């Protein structure tokens, strides 16, 4: 019953604050047709990321975990004309769908989509001298500790870092969990708790995607 009500509230919010967007709807439809898992951010969450990136004045965005590019579209739309987003996706089939979605909305030129393990791509970005104003982490949770550490290395002072799905329906309380995604998320929190470069908090959320939450913080030191 609660899940149904959360979904209805999300629908109400979307209906009031998010105008119809055929391009985004088409992207989600392509994801479904391609058999991608239905784990995209919700429309309200996508708009939230979009607004955060604009508030940060982001010209360079890093996304870890592309899936079908739905969140990538929201973030790319927040960029100025000379901005760019680097998005990392492990699965070639997912990346192919994302590329079609991004090209379909005319954003392909702003997006550098790289395929393969993110923990291999991130050191290459550092070698290239990449520096980011906004980082969104939404990939395999077992590697969240590494993703946070790399985000901090690649982000400028003043950058925003957002890590999605950090509550896991409350499962992060289970210190004995054998689930590597739970263990990875708990380890990420342990690293964050002693991390002086990043001033952070975490917010629990409910909605169409169930009970979860995100960590959010500001890079304060290099």
C-alpha positions as CSV (number, residue, x, y, z in Angstrom):
1,X,0.0,0.0,0.0
2,X,2.8,2.4,0.9
3,X,4.6,1.7,-2.4
4,X,1.4,2.5,-4.3
5,X,0.9,5.8,-2.5
6,X,4.5,6.8,-3.0
7,X,4.1,6.2,-6.7
8,X,0.9,8.2,-6.8
9,X,2.6,11.1,-5.1
10,X,5.5,10.9,-7.6
11,X,2.9,11.0,-10.4
12,X,1.3,14.1,-8.8
13,X,4.6,15.9,-8.5
14,X,5.6,15.0,-12.1
15,X,2.2,16.2,-13.4
16,X,2.5,19.5,-11.7
17,X,6.2,20.4,-12.1
18,X,7.5,18.5,-15.1
19,X,6.0,19.3,-18.5
20,X,5.4,16.5,-20.9
21,X,8.7,15.6,-22.6
22,X,8.3,13.3,-25.6
23,X,12.1,13.0,-26.1
24,X,12.6,11.6,-22.5
25,X,9.6,9.4,-22.9
26,X,11.0,8.0,-26.1
27,X,14.3,7.3,-24.4
28,X,12.6,5.3,-21.7
29,X,10.6,3.4,-24.4
30,X,13.8,2.5,-26.2
31,X,15.3,1.2,-23.0
32,X,12.2,-1.0,-22.4
33,X,12.3,-2.3,-26.0
34,X,16.0,-3.2,-25.6
35,X,15.3,-5.1,-22.4
36,X,17.3,-2.8,-20.2
37,X,16.6,-3.1,-16.4
38,X,14.1,-0.5,-15.3
39,X,16.5,1.2,-12.8
40,X,16.7,4.6,-14.4
41,X,16.2,7.6,-12.1
42,X,12.6,8.7,-11.9
43,X,11.6,11.9,-13.8
44,X,11.5,13.9,-10.5
45,X,15.0,12.6,-9.6
46,X,16.2,13.4,-13.2
47,X,15.0,17.0,-12.9
48,X,16.6,17.2,-9.4
49,X,20.0,16.2,-10.9
50,X,19.5,18.7,-13.7
51,X,18.8,21.5,-11.3
52,X,21.7,20.6,-9.1
53,X,24.1,20.6,-12.1
54,X,22.8,24.1,-13.1
55,X,23.1,25.4,-9.5
56,X,26.7,24.2,-9.5
57,X,27.4,26.0,-12.8
58,X,28.7,22.8,-14.2
59,X,30.5,22.9,-17.5
60,X,32.2,19.5,-17.1
61,X,30.2,16.5,-15.7
62,X,31.2,13.0,-15.0
63,X,28.6,10.2,-14.8
64,X,29.6,6.8,-13.6
65,X,26.8,4.4,-14.9
66,X,25.0,5.4,-18.1
67,X,22.5,2.6,-18.5
68,X,20.3,3.8,-21.4
69,X,21.3,7.4,-21.1
70,X,18.1,8.7,-19.4
71,X,19.9,10.5,-16.5
72,X,22.6,11.5,-19.0
73,X,20.1,13.4,-21.0
74,X,18.9,15.3,-17.9
75,X,22.5,16.2,-17.0
76,X,23.6,17.1,-20.5
77,X,20.7,19.4,-20.8
78,X,22.0,21.3,-17.8
79,X,25.3,22.1,-19.6
80,X,26.1,25.4,-21.4
81,X,26.8,25.3,-25.1
82,X,30.5,24.7,-24.5
83,X,30.0,22.1,-21.8
84,X,30.5,18.3,-22.0
85,X,29.7,15.2,-20.0
86,X,31.8,12.1,-19.8
87,X,29.7,9.0,-19.0
88,X,31.0,5.6,-18.3
89,X,29.1,2.4,-19.0
90,X,30.2,-1.2,-18.5
91,X,27.8,-3.0,-20.8
92,X,28.3,-2.4,-24.5
93,X,24.6,-3.2,-25.3
94,X,23.5,-0.6,-22.8
95,X,25.9,1.9,-24.2
96,X,24.6,1.3,-27.7
97,X,21.0,2.1,-26.6
98,X,22.3,5.2,-24.7
99,X,24.1,6.5,-27.9
100,X,20.8,6.2,-29.9
101,X,18.9,8.0,-27.1
102,X,21.5,10.8,-26.9
103,X,21.7,11.2,-30.7
104,X,18.0,11.1,-30.9
105,X,17.7,14.3,-28.7
106,X,20.6,16.1,-30.4
107,X,23.0,15.8,-27.5
108,X,25.5,13.4,-28.9
109,X,28.1,16.0,-29.5
110,X,28.1,17.0,-25.8
111,X,28.6,13.5,-24.6
112,X,31.8,11.4,-24.4
113,X,30.4,7.9,-23.8
114,X,33.1,5.4,-22.8
115,X,32.5,1.7,-22.7
116,X,34.2,-0.7,-20.2
117,X,34.9,-1.0,-16.5
118,X,34.7,2.5,-14.9
119,X,37.6,1.7,-12.6
120,X,39.8,1.3,-15.7
121,X,38.4,4.4,-17.4
122,X,38.8,6.7,-14.4
123,X,42.7,6.6,-14.3
124,X,42.7,7.4,-18.0
125,X,40.6,10.5,-17.4
126,X,43.2,11.6,-14.7
127,X,46.0,11.1,-17.2
128,X,44.1,13.2,-19.7
129,X,43.9,16.0,-17.1
130,X,40.1,15.9,-16.8
131,X,38.6,18.0,-14.0
132,X,34.9,17.9,-13.3
133,X,32.4,20.3,-11.7
134,X,29.7,17.7,-11.0
135,X,29.9,13.9,-10.6
136,X,27.0,11.5,-10.5
137,X,27.6,8.0,-9.4
138,X,25.0,5.4,-10.3
139,X,26.7,2.2,-11.1
140,X,27.5,-1.2,-9.4
141,X,27.3,-0.4,-5.7
142,X,30.1,-2.9,-4.7
143,X,32.5,-0.5,-6.3
144,X,31.2,2.7,-4.6
145,X,34.3,3.0,-2.4
146,X,36.5,3.3,-5.5
147,X,34.1,5.5,-7.3
148,X,34.0,8.0,-4.4
149,X,37.8,8.1,-4.2
150,X,38.1,8.7,-7.9
151,X,35.4,11.3,-7.9
152,X,37.3,13.2,-5.3
153,X,40.5,13.0,-7.3
154,X,38.9,14.2,-10.5
155,X,36.6,16.9,-9.0
156,X,37.6,20.5,-8.5
157,X,37.2,22.4,-5.3
158,X,33.6,23.5,-5.2
159,X,32.4,20.5,-7.2
160,X,29.3,18.5,-6.3
161,X,29.3,14.7,-6.0
162,X,26.0,12.7,-5.8
163,X,26.0,9.0,-5.2
164,X,22.6,7.2,-5.8
165,X,21.0,4.2,-4.1
166,X,22.8,4.4,-0.8
167,X,19.9,3.3,1.5
168,X,19.0,0.1,-0.2
169,X,15.6,-0.2,1.5
170,X,17.3,0.1,4.8
171,X,19.7,-2.8,4.2
172,X,22.8,-0.6,4.8
173,X,22.1,-1.2,8.5
174,X,23.0,-4.9,8.1
175,X,26.8,-5.0,8.9
176,X,26.7,-8.8,8.3
177,X,25.2,-8.7,4.9
178,X,26.8,-11.0,2.3
179,X,25.5,-8.7,-0.5
180,X,28.5,-7.0,-2.1
181,X,26.4,-4.0,-3.0
182,X,25.5,-3.5,0.6
183,X,29.1,-4.1,1.7
184,X,30.3,-1.6,-0.9
185,X,27.8,1.1,0.1
186,X,28.7,0.7,3.8
187,X,32.4,0.9,3.0
188,X,31.6,4.1,1.0
189,X,30.0,5.6,4.1
190,X,33.0,4.6,6.2
191,X,35.3,6.4,3.8
192,X,33.1,9.4,3.6
193,X,32.9,9.7,7.4
194,X,36.6,10.3,7.6
195,X,37.0,12.3,4.4
196,X,38.1,15.9,4.9
197,X,37.9,16.8,1.3
198,X,34.2,16.3,1.0
199,X,31.4,17.8,3.2
200,X,28.5,15.4,2.7
201,X,25.1,14.2,3.9
202,X,22.7,11.6,2.8
203,X,18.9,11.9,2.2
204,X,16.4,9.0,2.3
205,X,13.8,9.0,-0.4
206,X,10.6,7.2,-1.2
207,X,8.7,7.3,-4.5
208,X,8.1,5.3,-7.7
209,X,11.5,3.7,-7.2
210,X,10.7,2.5,-3.7
211,X,12.7,3.3,-0.5
212,X,16.2,4.4,-1.1
213,X,18.3,7.6,-0.9
214,X,21.4,9.4,-2.1
215,X,24.6,10.8,-0.7
216,X,25.4,14.4,-1.7
217,X,28.4,16.6,-0.9
218,X,30.6,19.5,-1.8
219,X,34.3,19.1,-2.5
220,X,36.0,21.6,-0.1
221,X,39.7,20.6,-0.4
222,X,41.9,19.3,-3.2
